[in-house]
Amino acid sequence: MAIWLKRGANAQAKADADRKVREIVEAALADIEARGDAAVRDMSIRFDQWDREDYRLSQAEIDAAVDSLTPQERKDIEFAQAQVRNFAQIQRDSMKDVEVETLPGVVLGHKNVPVSAAGCYVPGGKYPLLASAHMSVITAKVAGVKRVITCAPPFHGKAARHIVAAQAMAGADAIYALGGIQAVGAMAIGTQSIDPVDMLVGPGNAFVAEAKRQLFGRVGIDLFAGPTETLIIADEIGCDPELAATDILGQVEHGPDSPGVLLTNSEKFARATMAKIERLLQILPTADHARKAWETFGEVIVADSYEEMVSIADEIASEHVQVMTGDPDYFLNHMTNYGALFLGNRTNVSYGDKVIGTNHTLPTKKAARYTGGLWVGKFIKTCTYQKVLTDEASTLIGEYCSRLCALEGFAGHGEQANVRVRRFGGRNVPYAGQAEPSELTRA
């Protein structure tokens, strides 16, 4: 039976924090709905101390951001974007339109149709997370979305030039220097200056995630992407305490509400990793954020076996799961609930976050139980169609349909079938609900 050497914050504390966020977001979205640009401006000034005549960046501002990159910075961004684009294209190519004759004269099919407009949120208030531009904009463009707009908050009092450059290089059609609830609300609801989109994507803080949750239904969303979560599954064969500690702290630096969990089958290894975490927190430049997250939400779990480790990991359903064991493929073959797997000690979550090519926008808060991460398929509607080519086929399907509609009491539905059975099959069937055909239906 597993034991917890360290537990994170209890469920009630998390629920209380979520409730406060929910109330703030609900009021903010209602304000945007009522006042449009004026509400967006007020919130930008209040939350980000940021105001300008037009939050949409001009082409001159965008060009200046791209031109400000050093040759190495440009090369690095281009490399990362090439990896994301390549894998997204491979995924898109796997999605095939279908058309098949399922019965003589009956043709069914589906087409993969991209949404018309997408809004991509790129977080950057604390750190300029330019990688999120690759993950959202490029993926949308590979999917075939015609209009892609982006919002990112200001960084140190101005538009974050690296984010702006990455957005432009990824192919964004319009770029806004706008963050938080006001950005997400403006893109989804629309204002006097921002046309609404059909879908919202991208990670963000708790307020951004809650805004997306409340807007879902009005627009589509990729998933509920809350604070970054990391689960390290490790044993003494595939890992050492330094690697495990580094990989936990490397992710919880995202913010004070980011959970980091170690799951192992060795108490000795667990305690050594905890000690290494304390030592690394003395020298990590982002230790202020990382320590708060580790102390509040960090967990250390010691299980008896790989089988129990899989069971616990699937219950946690973490956004990132890094597996550094003697047999990483055991977890690939047996786990079912995760945002993304990072297998073996030669890879890590940061590779996926920044450059390797898989998408870093992933499900959190146990959403991995029912959805995967952002990919081209999130921007695509798989829409079905049908054709009935012969009188015989319409008659055959119509007779079955008529009887099934009668079982449900749907007379109007049934008559849709009956009229075709009469017309294309020459059958003297009564009008739905009548014992005999009426004069009308004989005509």
C-alpha positions as a Markdown table, in Angstrom:
| # | Residue | x | y | z |
|---|---|---|---|---|
| 1 | Met | 0.0 | 0.0 | 0.0 |
| 2 | Ala | 1.3 | 3.4 | -0.9 |
| 3 | Ile | 2.4 | 6.0 | 1.7 |
| 4 | Trp | 2.5 | 9.8 | 1.4 |
| 5 | Leu | 5.7 | 11.3 | 2.7 |
| 6 | Lys | 4.4 | 14.7 | 1.8 |
| 7 | Arg | 0.9 | 15.9 | 0.9 |
| 8 | Gly | -0.3 | 19.0 | -0.9 |
| 9 | Ala | -3.1 | 21.5 | -0.1 |
| 10 | Asn | -6.4 | 19.9 | 0.8 |
| 11 | Ala | -9.4 | 19.9 | -1.5 |
| 12 | Gln | -11.3 | 22.5 | 0.6 |
| 13 | Ala | -8.5 | 25.1 | 0.3 |
| 14 | Lys | -8.4 | 24.6 | -3.5 |
| 15 | Ala | -12.2 | 24.9 | -3.7 |
| 16 | Asp | -12.1 | 28.2 | -1.7 |
| 17 | Ala | -9.5 | 29.6 | -4.1 |
| 18 | Asp | -11.5 | 28.5 | -7.1 |
| 19 | Arg | -14.6 | 30.1 | -5.8 |
| 20 | Lys | -13.0 | 33.5 | -5.5 |
| 21 | Val | -11.6 | 33.3 | -9.0 |
| 22 | Arg | -14.9 | 32.2 | -10.4 |
| 23 | Glu | -16.7 | 35.3 | -8.9 |
| 24 | Ile | -14.1 | 37.8 | -10.2 |
| 25 | Val | -14.2 | 36.3 | -13.7 |
| 26 | Glu | -18.0 | 36.2 | -13.9 |
| 27 | Ala | -18.2 | 39.9 | -13.1 |
| 28 | Ala | -15.5 | 40.8 | -15.5 |
| 29 | Leu | -17.0 | 39.0 | -18.4 |
| 30 | Ala | -20.4 | 40.6 | -17.7 |
| 31 | Asp | -18.7 | 44.0 | -17.8 |
| 32 | Ile | -17.1 | 43.2 | -21.2 |
| 33 | Glu | -20.4 | 42.1 | -22.5 |
| 34 | Ala | -22.0 | 45.4 | -21.4 |
| 35 | Arg | -19.3 | 47.9 | -22.2 |
| 36 | Gly | -17.0 | 46.3 | -24.7 |
| 37 | Asp | -13.7 | 48.2 | -25.3 |
| 38 | Ala | -14.2 | 50.5 | -22.3 |
| 39 | Ala | -14.4 | 47.6 | -19.9 |
| 40 | Val | -11.3 | 46.0 | -21.5 |
| 41 | Arg | -9.4 | 49.2 | -21.1 |
| 42 | Asp | -10.4 | 49.6 | -17.5 |
| 43 | Met | -9.3 | 46.0 | -16.7 |
| 44 | Ser | -6.0 | 46.4 | -18.5 |
| 45 | Ile | -5.2 | 49.5 | -16.5 |
| 46 | Arg | -6.4 | 47.9 | -13.3 |
| 47 | Phe | -4.7 | 44.5 | -13.6 |
| 48 | Asp | -1.7 | 45.2 | -15.8 |
| 49 | Gln | -1.2 | 48.9 | -15.4 |
| 50 | Trp | -1.2 | 49.0 | -19.2 |
| 51 | Asp | -3.0 | 51.4 | -21.6 |
| 52 | Arg | -2.5 | 52.5 | -25.2 |
| 53 | Glu | -4.7 | 54.0 | -27.8 |
| 54 | Asp | -5.1 | 50.7 | -29.7 |
| 55 | Tyr | -4.2 | 47.4 | -28.1 |
| 56 | Arg | -3.7 | 45.9 | -31.6 |
| 57 | Leu | 0.0 | 46.2 | -32.6 |
| 58 | Ser | 0.8 | 48.0 | -35.8 |
| 59 | Gln | 2.7 | 46.3 | -38.6 |
| 60 | Ala | 5.6 | 48.7 | -37.8 |
| 61 | Glu | 5.6 | 47.5 | -34.2 |
| 62 | Ile | 5.5 | 43.9 | -35.2 |
| 63 | Asp | 8.3 | 44.4 | -37.8 |
| 64 | Ala | 10.4 | 46.1 | -35.1 |
| 65 | Ala | 10.0 | 43.2 | -32.7 |
| 66 | Val | 11.1 | 40.7 | -35.4 |
| 67 | Asp | 14.0 | 42.9 | -36.5 |
| 68 | Ser | 15.2 | 43.2 | -32.9 |
| 69 | Leu | 16.0 | 39.5 | -32.7 |
| 70 | Thr | 19.6 | 38.5 | -32.8 |
| 71 | Pro | 20.6 | 36.0 | -35.5 |
| 72 | Gln | 20.8 | 33.3 | -32.9 |
| 73 | Glu | 17.4 | 34.2 | -31.3 |
| 74 | Arg | 15.8 | 34.1 | -34.8 |
| 75 | Lys | 17.5 | 30.7 | -35.6 |
| 76 | Asp | 16.3 | 29.2 | -32.3 |
| 77 | Ile | 12.7 | 30.4 | -32.7 |
| 78 | Glu | 12.7 | 29.1 | -36.3 |
| 79 | Phe | 14.0 | 25.7 | -35.2 |
| 80 | Ala | 11.3 | 25.4 | -32.5 |
| 81 | Gln | 8.6 | 26.5 | -34.9 |
| 82 | Ala | 9.8 | 24.0 | -37.5 |
| 83 | Gln | 9.5 | 21.1 | -35.1 |
| 84 | Val | 6.0 | 22.2 | -34.0 |
| 85 | Arg | 4.9 | 22.7 | -37.6 |
| 86 | Asn | 6.3 | 19.4 | -38.7 |
| 87 | Phe | 4.5 | 17.3 | -36.1 |
| 88 | Ala | 1.3 | 19.3 | -36.5 |
| 89 | Gln | 1.4 | 18.5 | -40.2 |
| 90 | Ile | 1.9 | 14.8 | -39.5 |
| 91 | Gln | -1.1 | 14.9 | -37.3 |
| 92 | Arg | -3.2 | 16.8 | -39.9 |
| 93 | Asp | -2.2 | 14.3 | -42.5 |
| 94 | Ser | -3.5 | 11.5 | -40.3 |
| 95 | Met | -7.0 | 13.0 | -40.4 |
| 96 | Lys | -8.7 | 11.7 | -43.6 |
| 97 | Asp | -12.0 | 12.6 | -45.2 |
| 98 | Val | -14.2 | 9.6 | -45.6 |
| 99 | Glu | -16.8 | 8.6 | -48.1 |
| 100 | Val | -18.2 | 5.0 | -48.3 |
| 101 | Glu | -21.2 | 3.2 | -49.8 |
| 102 | Thr | -22.5 | 1.4 | -46.7 |
| 103 | Leu | -25.5 | -0.2 | -48.5 |
| 104 | Pro | -26.3 | -0.3 | -52.2 |
| 105 | Gly | -27.2 | 3.3 | -53.0 |
| 106 | Val | -26.5 | 4.7 | -49.5 |
| 107 | Val | -23.3 | 6.9 | -49.3 |
| 108 | Leu | -22.1 | 8.2 | -45.9 |
| 109 | Gly | -19.1 | 10.4 | -45.3 |
| 110 | His | -17.4 | 13.0 | -43.2 |
| 111 | Lys | -15.3 | 16.0 | -44.0 |
| 112 | Asn | -12.7 | 17.6 | -41.7 |
| 113 | Val | -13.6 | 21.3 | -41.7 |
| 114 | Pro | -11.5 | 23.9 | -39.8 |
| 115 | Val | -13.1 | 26.5 | -37.7 |
| 116 | Ser | -13.1 | 30.0 | -39.3 |
| 117 | Ala | -11.5 | 32.1 | -36.6 |
| 118 | Ala | -9.4 | 31.2 | -33.5 |
| 119 | Gly | -8.1 | 33.4 | -30.6 |
| 120 | Cys | -4.8 | 32.3 | -29.1 |
| 121 | Tyr | -3.8 | 33.4 | -25.7 |
| 122 | Val | -0.1 | 33.5 | -25.0 |
| 123 | Pro | 0.7 | 34.0 | -21.3 |
| 124 | Gly | 3.5 | 36.3 | -20.4 |
| 125 | Gly | 2.9 | 38.5 | -17.4 |
| 126 | Lys | 5.5 | 36.7 | -15.3 |
| 127 | Tyr | 7.6 | 35.1 | -17.9 |
| 128 | Pro | 7.4 | 35.8 | -21.7 |
| 129 | Leu | 6.3 | 32.4 | -22.8 |
| 130 | Leu | 6.9 | 32.8 | -26.5 |
| 131 | Ala | 6.6 | 29.0 | -27.0 |
| 132 | Ser | 2.9 | 29.2 | -26.5 |
| 133 | Ala | 2.8 | 31.2 | -29.8 |
| 134 | His | 4.2 | 28.3 | -31.7 |
| 135 | Met | 1.9 | 25.8 | -30.0 |
| 136 | Ser | -1.3 | 27.7 | -30.8 |
| 137 | Val | -0.8 | 29.8 | -33.9 |
| 138 | Ile | 1.1 | 27.3 | -35.9 |
| 139 | Thr | -1.2 | 24.4 | -35.0 |
| 140 | Ala | -4.3 | 26.5 | -36.0 |
| 141 | Lys | -2.7 | 27.5 | -39.3 |
| 142 | Val | -1.7 | 23.9 | -40.1 |
| 143 | Ala | -5.3 | 22.9 | -39.4 |
| 144 | Gly | -6.5 | 25.5 | -42.0 |
| 145 | Val | -8.0 | 28.2 | -39.7 |
| 146 | Lys | -8.3 | 31.4 | -41.9 |
| 147 | Arg | -8.2 | 34.0 | -39.2 |
| 148 | Val | -5.9 | 33.6 | -36.2 |
| 149 | Ile | -5.6 | 36.4 | -33.6 |
| 150 | Thr | -3.4 | 36.5 | -30.6 |
| 151 | Cys | -3.3 | 38.2 | -27.2 |
| 152 | Ala | -0.4 | 38.4 | -24.8 |
| 153 | Pro | 0.0 | 40.6 | -21.8 |
| 154 | Pro | 2.5 | 43.4 | -21.5 |
| 155 | Phe | 5.9 | 42.5 | -20.0 |
| 156 | His | 7.7 | 45.1 | -17.9 |
| 157 | Gly | 5.4 | 47.8 | -19.2 |
| 158 | Lys | 5.5 | 47.1 | -22.9 |
| 159 | Ala | 4.6 | 44.5 | -25.5 |
| 160 | Ala | 6.9 | 41.5 | -25.0 |
| 161 | Arg | 9.1 | 41.7 | -28.1 |
| 162 | His | 10.0 | 38.0 | -28.2 |
| 163 | Ile | 6.4 | 36.9 | -27.9 |
| 164 | Val | 5.4 | 39.4 | -30.6 |
| 165 | Ala | 8.1 | 38.2 | -32.9 |
| 166 | Ala | 7.2 | 34.5 | -32.3 |
| 167 | Gln | 3.5 | 35.3 | -33.0 |
| 168 | Ala | 4.3 | 37.0 | -36.2 |
| 169 | Met | 6.7 | 34.3 | -37.4 |
| 170 | Ala | 4.1 | 31.7 | -36.6 |
| 171 | Gly | 1.6 | 33.5 | -38.9 |
| 172 | Ala | -0.8 | 35.4 | -36.6 |
| 173 | Asp | -3.2 | 37.6 | -38.6 |
| 174 | Ala | -3.6 | 40.2 | -35.8 |
| 175 | Ile | -1.6 | 40.6 | -32.6 |
| 176 | Tyr | -2.9 | 42.4 | -29.5 |
| 177 | Ala | -0.9 | 43.5 | -26.4 |
| 178 | Leu | -3.6 | 42.5 | -24.0 |
| 179 | Gly | -3.7 | 40.0 | -21.1 |
| 180 | Gly | -5.8 | 38.2 | -18.6 |
| 181 | Ile | -9.6 | 38.0 | -18.4 |
| 182 | Gln | -9.9 | 41.1 | -20.6 |
| 183 | Ala | -8.0 | 39.5 | -23.5 |
| 184 | Val | -9.9 | 36.2 | -23.4 |
| 185 | Gly | -13.3 | 37.9 | -22.9 |
| 186 | Ala | -12.6 | 40.4 | -25.8 |
| 187 | Met | -11.7 | 37.6 | -28.2 |
| 188 | Ala | -14.7 | 35.4 | -27.3 |
| 189 | Ile | -17.4 | 38.1 | -26.8 |
| 190 | Gly | -16.1 | 40.7 | -29.2 |
| 191 | Thr | -15.9 | 44.4 | -28.7 |
| 192 | Gln | -16.2 | 47.5 | -30.8 |
| 193 | Ser | -12.6 | 47.0 | -32.0 |
| 194 | Ile | -12.1 | 43.2 | -31.8 |
| 195 | Asp | -14.2 | 40.8 | -33.9 |
| 196 | Pro | -15.2 | 37.6 | -31.9 |
| 197 | Val | -13.6 | 34.3 | -32.7 |
| 198 | Asp | -15.1 | 30.8 | -32.9 |
| 199 | Met | -12.6 | 29.1 | -30.6 |
| 200 | Leu | -10.2 | 30.0 | -27.8 |
| 201 | Val | -7.0 | 28.2 | -27.1 |
| 202 | Gly | -3.9 | 28.6 | -25.0 |
| 203 | Pro | -2.7 | 28.2 | -21.4 |
| 204 | Gly | -2.9 | 30.9 | -18.7 |
| 205 | Asn | -3.3 | 31.6 | -15.1 |
| 206 | Ala | -6.3 | 30.6 | -13.0 |
| 207 | Phe | -8.3 | 33.6 | -14.1 |
| 208 | Val | -7.7 | 32.9 | -17.8 |
| 209 | Ala | -8.6 | 29.2 | -17.3 |
| 210 | Glu | -11.8 | 30.2 | -15.5 |
| 211 | Ala | -12.7 | 32.7 | -18.2 |
| 212 | Lys | -12.4 | 30.0 | -20.8 |
| 213 | Arg | -14.5 | 27.7 | -18.7 |
| 214 | Gln | -17.3 | 30.3 | -18.4 |
| 215 | Leu | -17.1 | 31.1 | -22.1 |
| 216 | Phe | -17.3 | 27.5 | -23.3 |
| 217 | Gly | -20.4 | 27.0 | -25.3 |
| 218 | Arg | -20.4 | 30.5 | -26.5 |
| 219 | Val | -17.1 | 29.6 | -28.2 |
| 220 | Gly | -15.2 | 26.4 | -28.4 |
| 221 | Ile | -12.1 | 25.9 | -26.3 |
| 222 | Asp | -9.1 | 23.6 | -26.5 |
| 223 | Leu | -9.3 | 22.4 | -22.9 |
| 224 | Phe | -9.2 | 23.6 | -19.3 |
| 225 | Ala | -5.6 | 24.6 | -18.8 |
| 226 | Gly | -5.0 | 25.6 | -15.2 |
| 227 | Pro | -1.7 | 25.8 | -13.3 |
| 228 | Thr | 1.1 | 23.7 | -14.5 |
| 229 | Glu | 1.1 | 20.1 | -13.1 |
| 230 | Thr | 4.1 | 17.7 | -13.1 |
| 231 | Leu | 4.2 | 14.1 | -11.9 |
| 232 | Ile | 7.7 | 12.5 | -11.8 |
| 233 | Ile | 7.5 | 8.7 | -11.8 |
| 234 | Ala | 11.0 | 7.4 | -10.9 |
| 235 | Asp | 12.9 | 4.6 | -9.5 |
| 236 | Glu | 16.6 | 4.0 | -8.6 |
| 237 | Ile | 17.2 | 2.1 | -11.8 |
| 238 | Gly | 16.1 | 4.8 | -14.2 |
| 239 | Cys | 16.8 | 8.0 | -12.3 |
| 240 | Asp | 18.8 | 9.7 | -9.5 |
| 241 | Pro | 17.6 | 12.2 | -6.9 |
| 242 | Glu | 19.3 | 15.1 | -8.7 |
| 243 | Leu | 17.4 | 14.5 | -11.9 |
| 244 | Ala | 14.1 | 14.0 | -10.1 |
| 245 | Ala | 14.6 | 17.1 | -7.9 |
| 246 | Thr | 15.6 | 19.3 | -10.9 |
| 247 | Asp | 12.7 | 18.2 | -13.0 |
| 248 | Ile | 10.2 | 18.9 | -10.2 |
| 249 | Leu | 11.6 | 22.4 | -9.5 |
| 250 | Gly | 11.9 | 23.1 | -13.2 |
| 251 | Gln | 8.2 | 23.0 | -13.5 |
| 252 | Val | 6.8 | 24.3 | -10.2 |
| 253 | Glu | 8.7 | 27.6 | -10.9 |
| 254 | His | 5.7 | 28.4 | -13.1 |
| 255 | Gly | 3.9 | 29.8 | -10.1 |
| 256 | Pro | 3.0 | 29.3 | -6.4 |
| 257 | Asp | 0.0 | 27.1 | -7.3 |
| 258 | Ser | 1.8 | 24.6 | -9.6 |
| 259 | Pro | 1.7 | 21.1 | -8.1 |
| 260 | Gly | 4.8 | 18.9 | -8.3 |
| 261 | Val | 4.5 | 15.2 | -7.4 |
| 262 | Leu | 7.1 | 12.5 | -7.0 |
| 263 | Leu | 5.9 | 8.9 | -7.3 |
| 264 | Thr | 8.4 | 6.2 | -6.6 |
| 265 | Asn | 8.8 | 2.7 | -5.3 |
| 266 | Ser | 11.7 | 3.5 | -3.0 |
| 267 | Glu | 11.4 | 5.4 | 0.3 |
| 268 | Lys | 15.2 | 5.9 | 0.3 |
| 269 | Phe | 15.0 | 7.4 | -3.2 |
| 270 | Ala | 12.1 | 9.6 | -2.2 |
| 271 | Arg | 13.8 | 11.0 | 0.9 |
| 272 | Ala | 17.0 | 11.6 | -1.0 |
| 273 | Thr | 15.0 | 13.6 | -3.7 |
| 274 | Met | 13.3 | 15.7 | -1.0 |
| 275 | Ala | 16.7 | 16.6 | 0.5 |
| 276 | Lys | 18.0 | 17.4 | -3.0 |
| 277 | Ile | 15.0 | 19.7 | -3.6 |
| 278 | Glu | 15.8 | 21.6 | -0.4 |
| 279 | Arg | 19.4 | 22.1 | -1.5 |
| 280 | Leu | 18.5 | 23.2 | -5.0 |
| 281 | Leu | 16.0 | 25.7 | -3.6 |
| 282 | Gln | 19.0 | 27.5 | -2.0 |
| 283 | Ile | 20.5 | 28.3 | -5.4 |
| 284 | Leu | 17.6 | 28.3 | -8.0 |
| 285 | Pro | 17.0 | 31.9 | -9.3 |
| 286 | Thr | 13.3 | 31.3 | -9.4 |
| 287 | Ala | 13.2 | 29.7 | -5.9 |
| 288 | Asp | 10.6 | 32.2 | -4.6 |
| 289 | His | 7.9 | 30.8 | -6.9 |
| 290 | Ala | 9.2 | 27.2 | -6.7 |
| 291 | Arg | 9.4 | 27.0 | -2.9 |
| 292 | Lys | 5.8 | 28.3 | -2.4 |
| 293 | Ala | 4.5 | 25.8 | -4.9 |
| 294 | Trp | 6.5 | 22.9 | -3.5 |
| 295 | Glu | 5.6 | 23.7 | 0.1 |
| 296 | Thr | 1.9 | 24.1 | -0.6 |
| 297 | Phe | 1.2 | 21.7 | -3.4 |
| 298 | Gly | 4.2 | 19.3 | -3.5 |
| 299 | Glu | 3.6 | 15.6 | -2.9 |
| 300 | Val | 5.9 | 12.6 | -2.4 |
| 301 | Ile | 4.3 | 9.1 | -2.7 |
| 302 | Val | 6.0 | 5.8 | -2.2 |
| 303 | Ala | 4.2 | 2.8 | -3.9 |
| 304 | Asp | 4.9 | -0.9 | -3.7 |
| 305 | Ser | 5.0 | -1.8 | -7.4 |
| 306 | Tyr | 4.8 | -0.5 | -10.9 |
| 307 | Glu | 1.2 | -1.7 | -11.0 |
| 308 | Glu | 0.3 | 0.4 | -8.0 |
| 309 | Met | 2.3 | 3.4 | -9.4 |
| 310 | Val | 0.1 | 3.2 | -12.6 |
| 311 | Ser | -3.1 | 3.1 | -10.5 |
| 312 | Ile | -2.0 | 6.2 | -8.5 |
| 313 | Ala | -0.8 | 8.0 | -11.6 |
| 314 | Asp | -4.1 | 7.5 | -13.4 |
| 315 | Glu | -5.9 | 8.8 | -10.4 |
| 316 | Ile | -3.8 | 11.9 | -10.3 |
| 317 | Ala | -4.2 | 12.4 | -14.1 |
| 318 | Ser | -1.4 | 14.9 | -14.3 |
| 319 | Glu | -0.8 | 17.3 | -17.1 |
| 320 | His | 2.9 | 16.3 | -17.5 |
| 321 | Val | 4.1 | 12.8 | -16.5 |
| 322 | Gln | 7.8 | 12.2 | -16.7 |
| 323 | Val | 8.8 | 8.6 | -16.4 |
| 324 | Met | 12.4 | 7.8 | -15.4 |
| 325 | Thr | 12.2 | 4.1 | -14.4 |
| 326 | Gly | 14.0 | 0.9 | -15.4 |
| 327 | Asp | 11.1 | 0.2 | -17.8 |
| 328 | Pro | 9.5 | 3.5 | -19.1 |
| 329 | Asp | 7.4 | 1.6 | -21.7 |
| 330 | Tyr | 5.5 | -0.2 | -19.0 |
| 331 | Phe | 3.9 | 3.1 | -18.1 |
| 332 | Leu | 3.4 | 4.0 | -21.8 |
| 333 | Asn | 1.6 | 0.6 | -22.3 |
| 334 | His | -0.5 | 0.7 | -19.1 |
| 335 | Met | -1.3 | 4.4 | -18.2 |
| 336 | Thr | -4.5 | 5.9 | -19.6 |
| 337 | Asn | -4.8 | 9.4 | -17.9 |
| 338 | Tyr | -2.2 | 11.9 | -18.7 |
| 339 | Gly | -1.7 | 15.1 | -20.7 |
| 340 | Ala | 1.7 | 14.1 | -22.1 |
| 341 | Leu | 4.3 | 11.4 | -21.3 |
| 342 | Phe | 8.0 | 12.0 | -21.3 |
| 343 | Leu | 9.7 | 8.7 | -21.3 |
| 344 | Gly | 13.3 | 8.0 | -20.1 |
| 345 | Asn | 15.8 | 10.2 | -18.4 |
| 346 | Arg | 17.1 | 11.7 | -21.7 |
| 347 | Thr | 14.0 | 13.7 | -22.2 |
| 348 | Asn | 12.1 | 16.0 | -19.8 |
| 349 | Val | 9.0 | 18.3 | -19.7 |
| 350 | Ser | 11.0 | 21.4 | -20.7 |
| 351 | Tyr | 11.8 | 19.8 | -24.1 |
| 352 | Gly | 8.1 | 19.4 | -24.7 |
| 353 | Asp | 7.3 | 22.9 | -23.3 |
| 354 | Lys | 9.8 | 24.6 | -25.7 |
| 355 | Val | 11.1 | 22.8 | -28.7 |
| 356 | Ile | 10.7 | 19.1 | -29.4 |
| 357 | Gly | 7.5 | 19.5 | -31.4 |
| 358 | Thr | 4.6 | 18.1 | -29.4 |
| 359 | Asn | 2.1 | 20.6 | -28.1 |
| 360 | His | 2.6 | 22.0 | -24.6 |
| 361 | Thr | -1.0 | 23.1 | -24.1 |
| 362 | Leu | -2.3 | 20.2 | -22.0 |
| 363 | Pro | -5.2 | 19.2 | -19.7 |
| 364 | Thr | -5.0 | 20.0 | -16.0 |
| 365 | Lys | -7.2 | 19.4 | -12.9 |
| 366 | Lys | -7.9 | 15.8 | -13.9 |
| 367 | Ala | -9.2 | 16.7 | -17.3 |
| 368 | Ala | -6.8 | 14.2 | -18.8 |
| 369 | Arg | -9.4 | 11.6 | -17.8 |
| 370 | Tyr | -11.4 | 12.7 | -20.9 |
| 371 | Thr | -9.3 | 14.8 | -23.2 |
| 372 | Gly | -5.8 | 15.0 | -24.6 |
| 373 | Gly | -3.9 | 18.2 | -25.3 |
| 374 | Leu | -4.1 | 20.8 | -28.1 |
| 375 | Trp | -3.5 | 19.5 | -31.6 |
| 376 | Val | -4.7 | 20.2 | -35.1 |
| 377 | Gly | -7.8 | 18.2 | -34.5 |
| 378 | Lys | -9.0 | 20.7 | -31.8 |
| 379 | Phe | -9.4 | 23.3 | -34.6 |
| 380 | Ile | -11.3 | 20.9 | -36.9 |
| 381 | Lys | -15.0 | 20.0 | -37.0 |
| 382 | Thr | -15.6 | 16.5 | -38.3 |
| 383 | Cys | -18.9 | 17.0 | -40.1 |
| 384 | Thr | -20.9 | 14.1 | -41.5 |
| 385 | Tyr | -23.0 | 14.0 | -44.7 |
| 386 | Gln | -25.2 | 11.4 | -46.5 |
| 387 | Lys | -26.5 | 10.7 | -49.9 |
| 388 | Val | -29.2 | 8.2 | -51.0 |
| 389 | Leu | -28.7 | 7.5 | -54.7 |
| 390 | Thr | -31.5 | 5.1 | -55.7 |
| 391 | Asp | -35.2 | 4.7 | -55.2 |
| 392 | Glu | -34.7 | 1.3 | -53.8 |
| 393 | Ala | -32.2 | 2.5 | -51.2 |
| 394 | Ser | -34.6 | 5.3 | -50.1 |
| 395 | Thr | -37.5 | 2.8 | -49.8 |
| 396 | Leu | -35.4 | 0.3 | -47.8 |
| 397 | Ile | -34.1 | 2.9 | -45.3 |
| 398 | Gly | -37.5 | 4.6 | -45.2 |
| 399 | Glu | -39.4 | 1.5 | -44.1 |
| 400 | Tyr | -37.0 | 0.9 | -41.3 |
| 401 | Cys | -37.1 | 4.5 | -40.3 |
| 402 | Ser | -40.9 | 4.6 | -40.3 |
| 403 | Arg | -41.3 | 1.7 | -37.9 |
| 404 | Leu | -38.6 | 3.0 | -35.6 |
| 405 | Cys | -40.3 | 6.5 | -35.5 |
| 406 | Ala | -43.6 | 4.8 | -34.6 |
| 407 | Leu | -41.9 | 3.1 | -31.6 |
| 408 | Glu | -40.9 | 6.6 | -30.3 |
| 409 | Gly | -44.2 | 8.3 | -31.2 |
| 410 | Phe | -42.6 | 10.7 | -33.6 |
| 411 | Ala | -45.3 | 11.1 | -36.2 |
| 412 | Gly | -43.7 | 13.9 | -38.1 |
| 413 | His | -40.4 | 12.1 | -38.3 |
| 414 | Gly | -42.2 | 9.0 | -39.5 |
| 415 | Glu | -44.0 | 10.9 | -42.3 |
| 416 | Gln | -40.6 | 12.1 | -43.6 |
| 417 | Ala | -39.9 | 8.5 | -44.2 |
| 418 | Asn | -43.4 | 7.5 | -45.4 |
| 419 | Val | -43.6 | 10.1 | -48.1 |
| 420 | Arg | -40.5 | 8.8 | -49.7 |
| 421 | Val | -41.6 | 5.2 | -49.4 |
| 422 | Arg | -44.8 | 6.2 | -51.2 |
| 423 | Arg | -43.0 | 8.3 | -53.8 |
| 424 | Phe | -39.9 | 6.2 | -54.5 |
| 425 | Gly | -41.2 | 2.7 | -53.6 |
| 426 | Gly | -44.7 | 2.9 | -54.8 |
| 427 | Arg | -45.9 | 1.6 | -51.5 |
| 428 | Asn | -49.4 | 2.5 | -50.3 |
| 429 | Val | -48.4 | 3.4 | -46.7 |
| 430 | Pro | -50.8 | 5.5 | -44.6 |
| 431 | Tyr | -50.0 | 9.0 | -43.3 |
| 432 | Ala | -48.2 | 8.7 | -40.0 |
| 433 | Gly | -50.8 | 8.0 | -37.2 |
| 434 | Gln | -53.6 | 7.0 | -39.6 |
| 435 | Ala | -54.8 | 3.5 | -40.3 |
| 436 | Glu | -55.4 | 4.1 | -44.0 |
| 437 | Pro | -53.8 | 6.5 | -46.5 |
| 438 | Ser | -55.7 | 9.8 | -46.8 |
| 439 | Glu | -56.8 | 11.4 | -50.0 |
| 440 | Leu | -53.9 | 13.9 | -49.5 |
| 441 | Thr | -51.3 | 11.1 | -49.3 |
| 442 | Arg | -52.7 | 9.2 | -52.3 |
| 443 | Ala | -52.3 | 12.3 | -54.5 |
